[in-house]
Amino acid sequence: MLLRACSNEAMTQMLADDYALQFNEALGLHCKIQFVPVTVLRLSERSGQIVSFEPYLGGQYIKHNDNDGHVDTAEELPQAF
């Protein structure tokens, strides 16, 4: 059940990133919308524990929202995705 939920989350982010890429290309905006890729692993050395993670993002960026519905900015464009 957890594996399916994590895998679905990763696939959703991949699809959203594809839509964002098409959107960015169509509008030619200065700022680009991007989604961070998710990796899902089953850890055999930890009794098959399922984990999902995203890469560390160095530097400055704005996280406009999260998967729990929390919105951090008043920007409307990121909320469309």
HELIX and SHEET records of a PDB file:
HELIX    1   1 LEU A    2  LEU A   27  1                                  26    
HELIX    2   2 SER A   44  ARG A   46  5                                   3    
HELIX    3   3 PRO A   78  ALA A   80  5                                   3    
SHEET    1   A 2 THR A  39  LEU A  43  0                                        
SHEET    2   A 2 GLN A  49  PHE A  53 -1                                        
END                                                                             
